[in-house]
């Protein structure tokens, strides 16, 4: 009986010491769980690489940080998710930059045509350098934490009228998102820009409300825009970028070490993300090419001419909208591009 009691006391002492050691380190005592919502399907590049990030973060924090992923707008549309991150009802979201202009006007700098370098390594250096840091920091005054910035493809032009050269854009009507910068982009080409909801675009192309539109190739395929368009020019004139946003209360509850691990993981997967997205784009182009649409690729000289025509006016429209914060970002971009 004495031996049993002695063993029990030893076990209790061991348990007590383990509990004391565990509770003395808050990072070990607490699991950090973040729900991350986004709009894309589980098969698309954003979700595939969020799964990669979740695995890396779990592994490198010894399971202390868990990311729970909710694709395909399961937690609401992008506005609902962004506001949820701001209010603290959601820990994080990965949002297309194009959906954040009303929330943070500074981010609309990414609407400026040919802002991002064509070379993927140079583009990533811009994301990870002073310009990228300043862009992420612009979210701090909006009640969210900008943690990372991901590429998500490039926009191209389609139309029911020929797009043989820059001059061919004159007097054509193009659908755009409701952005003064994008409107100015088409004004610079002598075209008209009409802001229409995305859900109305297919019918608007079909009925001639607009002649053309701009979107990444995988979107053109998925939404079947190629069925109601006769011409496609691969111009890669507009960057589609994603911003990774966290709730500040949740983010600031993390040890600095875990914050660093999360940031590093998001940046580490970018090369594979670019390859994955490139394969999706190539597959989309191959599928579109089986239709009757006329496809051509803009040359380097033509892309340079597009940029010369569109950049200044679009940048001026951006600064007019974003004010001093916009001018600061333009200055940092110019110094580092």
GIDA-V787358 format. One record per backbone hydrogen bond with DSSP energy under -0.5 kcal/mol. CO is the residue of the C=O (numbers start at 0). NH is the residue of the N-H. E is the energy in kcal/mol with one decimal. If there is no record, write none. Layout:
CO,NH,E ; CO,NH,E
//
This chain:
0,4,-2.3 ; 1,5,-2.7 ; 2,6,-2.7 ; 3,7,-2.3 ; 4,8,-2.4 ; 5,9,-2.1 ; 6,10,-2.6 ; 7,11,-2.8 ; 8,12,-2.4 ; 9,13,-2.4 ; 10,14,-2.8 ; 11,15,-2.6 ; 12,16,-2.3 ; 13,17,-2.5 ; 14,18,-2.7 ; 15,19,-2.4 ; 16,20,-2.5 ; 17,21,-2.5 ; 18,22,-2.7 ; 19,23,-1.4 ; 21,24,-1.0 ; 23,25,-0.6 ; 24,27,-1.1 ; 24,28,-2.0 ; 25,29,-1.5 ; 30,32,-0.7 ; 31,33,-0.5 ; 31,65,-2.8 ; 33,35,-0.5 ; 33,67,-2.9 ; 34,36,-0.5 ; 34,91,-1.7 ; 35,69,-2.7 ; 36,93,-1.6 ; 37,72,-2.3 ; 39,71,-2.5 ; 40,43,-1.3 ; 43,47,-2.3 ; 44,48,-2.1 ; 45,49,-1.5 ; 46,50,-2.3 ; 47,51,-1.2 ; 48,52,-2.4 ; 49,53,-2.8 ; 50,54,-2.0 ; 51,55,-2.4 ; 52,56,-2.8 ; 53,57,-2.2 ; 54,58,-2.4 ; 55,59,-2.7 ; 56,60,-1.4 ; 57,62,-3.2 ; 58,61,-1.1 ; 60,63,-1.4 ; 63,31,-3.7 ; 63,65,-0.5 ; 65,33,-2.9 ; 65,67,-0.5 ; 66,68,-0.6 ; 67,35,-3.1 ; 69,37,-2.0 ; 70,73,-1.4 ; 72,75,-1.5 ; 76,80,-2.3 ; 77,81,-2.9 ; 78,82,-2.5 ; 79,83,-1.9 ; 80,84,-2.2 ; 81,85,-2.0 ; 82,86,-2.4 ; 83,87,-1.6 ; 83,88,-1.5 ; 83,89,-1.5 ; 90,246,-2.8 ; 91,36,-1.9 ; 92,94,-0.6 ; 92,244,-2.8 ; 94,242,-3.0 ; 95,98,-1.7 ; 96,99,-2.1 ; 99,102,-0.8 ; 99,103,-2.9 ; 103,106,-1.6 ; 104,107,-1.3 ; 105,108,-1.5 ; 106,109,-2.0 ; 107,110,-2.0 ; 108,111,-1.5 ; 111,114,-1.3 ; 118,122,-2.4 ; 119,123,-2.3 ; 120,124,-2.0 ; 121,125,-1.8 ; 122,126,-2.0 ; 123,127,-2.4 ; 124,128,-0.9 ; 125,131,-1.4 ; 128,132,-2.5 ; 129,133,-2.3 ; 130,134,-2.3 ; 131,135,-2.4 ; 132,136,-2.3 ; 133,137,-1.3 ; 135,138,-1.5 ; 135,145,-0.6 ; 136,139,-1.8 ; 138,141,-1.9 ; 138,143,-1.3 ; 139,142,-1.0 ; 142,247,-0.5 ; 143,145,-0.6 ; 144,146,-0.7 ; 144,245,-2.5 ; 147,243,-2.6 ; 149,241,-3.5 ; 152,151,-0.5 ; 152,239,-2.9 ; 154,236,-1.1 ; 154,237,-0.7 ; 155,214,-1.8 ; 156,232,-2.5 ; 157,212,-1.6 ; 158,229,-1.2 ; 158,230,-2.5 ; 164,167,-1.0 ; 165,168,-1.8 ; 166,169,-1.3 ; 168,171,-2.1 ; 171,173,-0.5 ; 171,191,-3.1 ; 172,210,-2.2 ; 172,211,-2.2 ; 173,193,-3.0 ; 175,195,-1.4 ; 176,178,-2.2 ; 178,182,-2.3 ; 179,183,-2.3 ; 180,184,-1.8 ; 181,185,-1.6 ; 182,186,-2.2 ; 183,187,-2.2 ; 185,188,-1.0 ; 185,190,-2.4 ; 186,189,-1.8 ; 189,170,-2.9 ; 191,173,-3.1 ; 193,175,-2.1 ; 193,195,-0.6 ; 196,199,-1.5 ; 197,200,-1.7 ; 199,203,-2.1 ; 200,204,-2.4 ; 201,205,-2.2 ; 202,206,-2.3 ; 203,207,-0.7 ; 203,208,-1.4 ; 203,209,-1.4 ; 210,159,-1.4 ; 211,174,-2.5 ; 212,157,-2.3 ; 214,155,-1.8 ; 215,219,-2.3 ; 216,220,-2.1 ; 217,221,-2.6 ; 218,222,-2.8 ; 219,224,-1.4 ; 219,225,-1.1 ; 220,223,-1.2 ; 223,226,-1.3 ; 224,227,-1.5 ; 225,228,-0.9 ; 229,293,-3.1 ; 230,158,-2.2 ; 231,233,-0.5 ; 231,295,-2.1 ; 232,156,-1.4 ; 232,234,-1.4 ; 233,297,-1.8 ; 236,113,-3.3 ; 237,154,-3.1 ; 238,240,-0.7 ; 239,151,-2.3 ; 240,96,-3.3 ; 241,149,-2.5 ; 242,94,-2.5 ; 242,244,-0.7 ; 243,146,-2.8 ; 243,147,-1.0 ; 244,92,-2.2 ; 245,144,-2.8 ; 246,250,-2.8 ; 247,251,-2.8 ; 248,252,-0.8 ; 249,252,-0.7 ; 250,253,-1.4 ; 254,257,-0.6 ; 254,258,-1.9 ; 255,259,-2.3 ; 256,260,-2.0 ; 257,261,-2.4 ; 258,262,-2.4 ; 259,263,-2.6 ; 260,264,-2.2 ; 261,265,-2.1 ; 262,266,-1.9 ; 263,267,-2.5 ; 264,268,-1.4 ; 266,269,-1.1 ; 268,272,-2.5 ; 269,273,-2.7 ; 270,274,-1.9 ; 271,275,-2.7 ; 272,276,-2.7 ; 273,277,-2.4 ; 274,278,-2.1 ; 275,279,-1.9 ; 276,280,-2.5 ; 277,281,-2.5 ; 278,282,-2.5 ; 279,283,-2.1 ; 280,284,-2.6 ; 281,285,-2.5 ; 282,286,-2.0 ; 283,287,-2.7 ; 284,288,-2.5 ; 285,289,-0.5 ; 286,289,-0.9 ; 287,290,-2.2 ; 292,294,-0.5 ; 293,231,-3.0 ; 295,233,-2.8 ; 295,297,-0.5 ; 298,302,-2.5 ; 299,303,-2.1 ; 300,304,-2.0 ; 301,305,-2.7 ; 302,306,-2.4 ; 303,307,-2.5 ; 304,308,-2.0 ; 305,309,-2.4 ; 306,310,-2.8 ; 309,313,-1.9 ; 310,314,-2.9 ; 311,315,-2.4 ; 312,316,-2.0 ; 313,317,-2.0 ; 314,318,-2.5 ; 315,319,-2.3 ; 316,320,-1.3 ; 317,321,-3.2 ; 318,322,-2.3 ; 321,324,-0.8 ; 321,325,-0.7 ; 322,326,-2.3 ; 323,327,-2.4 ; 324,328,-1.8 ; 325,329,-2.5 ; 326,330,-2.4 ; 327,331,-2.2 ; 328,332,-2.8 ; 329,333,-2.9 ; 330,334,-2.0 ; 331,335,-1.1 ; 332,335,-0.7 ; 332,336,-1.3
//
